[in-house]
Amino acid sequence: MTDVIELPAIQPETCCTSMTSAPITPEEAAATASLFKALGDPTRVLLVSIVAAAEGREACVCDLTEPTGLSQPTVSHHLKILMDAGFLSRTRRGSWAYYALVPGSLERLAAALGE
């Protein structure tokens, strides 16, 4: 015969805690969703990671094609999406474009997650 072990009941207040103190507005939800949508592709996550790890948190587009294994136009497309979402900024130096991590952009993402 098997012994039955009774477990204490889990109280709702100890089981599930809210990520935020108050619900966000529909506008905040749309803005947060756009951040996640921009990072919804593994290539874009990789690009943000490469730029964030680069010296000065800046990288030339010429340094971003090899690690992704994609063509320069495809990488540029992904970089534009990240720029539109506010993760990266771009400066031109001669014929090359340099992408930099926007200060506070990763912190904004962490705040959206309730950190």
N, C-alpha and C positions, 0 to 999 in steps of 0.2 A: 504494500500500500504506500502511496506517495503522500508525503506531508505537504500540506497547503500552507504557504507563507503569505501572510497578509501584509500588504504594503500600505504605508500611510497615504491618505488621499492627497493629491496634489492640489494645492490652492491656486486659483487663477492668478492671483497677484504675484506668486512666486514662479509661475510657469512661463508666462508670456509677458515680456516687458516691451513697451512701445519703443520704437527707434527715436521718436520725437516726442516733444512735450505737447504738441498740438498738431492737428492735421494741417497739411500745406494747402495753399490755395490752388485752384485749377491752373492759374498762370504759372505758379511755381512748379506744379506737376509737369506742365508742358516744357518748361525750361530744363528741368531735371531730366526728362525723357530725351530731350535733344542731346544732352551730354552722353547719356548711355547709348543712344543711337549712333553717335559719332564713334564710340568705342566698341560698337557691336561687331566689328570686323577684326580678326586677329592681326591683319597687316597694320591697321591703324594703332592697335595697342602696341605692337612691336615698334612702330615709328615713334610714338610718344616715349617709349622706354629708351630707345636709342638716343633721341634728342635730350631727354632728361639726364642720361648718364654721360653725355658728351661734356667736354671741357667747356665751361661757361654756359652749359645747358643750351648749346647752339650747334647745328650741324649743317653742312653744305648738302644740297640735294644730290650732288655727285657722290657723297658718302652714304646715301640712303638706298641706292638701287641694289648694290651687291648683297647687303644683308637680307633684303626681302626677296631677292631672286626675281624681281619684277622689272619691267621696262621703265624708263624714266617718265614717259607720259602717264603710266598707271600709278607710279609713286606720286607724281604731281597731283593726280586726281585725289588720292587719299589725303595728301597734305592739305589740299584745299578744303576738304571736309573738316579736317581738324582745325584749320584756321577759322572757318565759319562757326565752329562750335566754341571757339575761344581758347583752345588749348595751345595753339602755336601762332607765332607772328612771323612775317617774312621781310627780309631786307635784301636788296639787290646789290651785288658787288661785281661790277663788270658784267659778264654774261652769266654769272652763277647766282642762284638764289640760296640764301641761308635762312634756316628755320630755327626759331628759338622758342623755348617753353615760355608761355605767358606767366609772369609771376602771379602766384596765387591760384592758378588754374587747377592744379592737383588738390590743393586745399579745398577749393570749391566743390570738387567731386567728393572729397572725404566728408565735407559738411552735409552734402546731399545724402550721404549714407548714414548720417547721424552720429558720426564719430565725435 
